Amino acid sequence: FHAGVAVHGSEWSFAGGGTGSGIVRGVPGDTSDHLRHKEVLVGVTTLKEGEVQSLLDEMSAEWASADYDVLSKNCLHFADKFLQRLGFAGAPRWLLNSTTLALNIQMHVPGAGRALRHLLEGGRRRKAAAALLDGRVASQGGA
């Protein structure tokens, strides 16, 4: 799965493969890199655009591109933490279940981590699946 959080007209996600912060800004709903699965409205934030940007600035140090890991620190984890910082309960549990399952398999099956990383990284390139989490703001009409 892929996840991003749309707020104040931008979609925020987390990616690896670069330098500096792995937090990336995109156009809400642009799934050119992924197949779109579903959009989930989690609520309407009361934070202003500047407050959201301040949150992202604070988070950027702990979400370095070099720290990206397809199993343990990916866009799903970022969406969960960002939604929490926006005042929501976080990402839906069903979205995070895939990474929890993958980590459990890695812990109990020798060599599974490398195989899962290879499979999941390949899945990203093949546009396996996507989910867009949406934290729209009141100024966008909230729906």
Residue pairs with C-beta under 8 A, 6 or more apart in sequence:
1 37
1 76
1 95
1 98
1 129
1 130
1 131
2 13
2 31
2 33
2 34
2 75
2 76
2 124
2 129
2 130
2 131
3 13
3 75
3 76
3 78
3 79
3 91
3 95
3 130
3 131
3 132
3 133
4 11
4 12
4 13
4 26
4 28
4 75
4 79
4 132
4 133
5 11
5 12
5 13
5 79
5 82
5 83
5 86
5 133
5 134
5 135
6 12
6 28
6 29
6 132
6 133
6 134
6 135
6 136
7 45
7 47
7 52
7 86
7 135
7 136
7 137
8 49
8 52
8 137
8 139
8 140
9 28
9 140
10 25
10 26
10 27
10 28
11 25
11 26
11 27
11 28
11 29
11 30
11 132
12 23
12 24
12 25
12 26
12 56
12 78
12 82
13 23
13 24
13 26
13 75
13 78
13 79
14 22
14 23
14 24
14 63
14 68
14 73
14 74
14 75
14 77
14 78
14 79
15 22
15 24
15 65
15 68
15 75
16 22
16 65
16 66
16 67
16 68
16 69
17 65
17 68
18 65
19 65
19 66
20 60
20 64
20 65
21 60
21 61
21 63
21 64
21 65
22 63
22 64
22 65
22 66
22 67
22 68
22 78
23 56
23 59
23 60
23 63
23 78
28 132
28 134
29 36
29 39
29 132
31 130
31 132
33 127
34 124
34 127
34 128
34 129
34 130
35 127
35 128
35 129
35 130
36 130
36 132
37 129
37 130
37 131
38 131
38 132
39 131
39 132
39 133
39 134
40 92
40 131
40 132
40 133
40 134
41 134
41 136
41 143
42 83
42 88
42 89
42 92
42 133
42 134
42 135
43 87
43 88
43 135
44 135
44 136
44 137
44 138
44 142
45 52
45 86
45 87
45 88
45 135
45 136
45 137
45 138
46 87
46 138
47 55
47 86
47 87
47 137
49 137
52 86
55 82
55 85
55 86
56 82
59 81
59 82
59 85
63 78
67 73
68 74
69 117
70 116
70 117
70 120
70 121
70 124
71 99
71 102
71 103
71 106
71 113
71 116
71 117
71 120
72 99
72 103
74 99
76 91
76 95
76 96
76 98
76 99
77 96
77 99
79 91
79 95
79 133
80 90
80 91
80 95
80 96
81 90
83 89
83 90
83 91
83 133
83 135
84 90
86 135
88 135
91 133
92 133
95 131
95 133
102 116
102 120
105 112
105 116
106 112
106 113
106 116
123 129
136 142
136 143
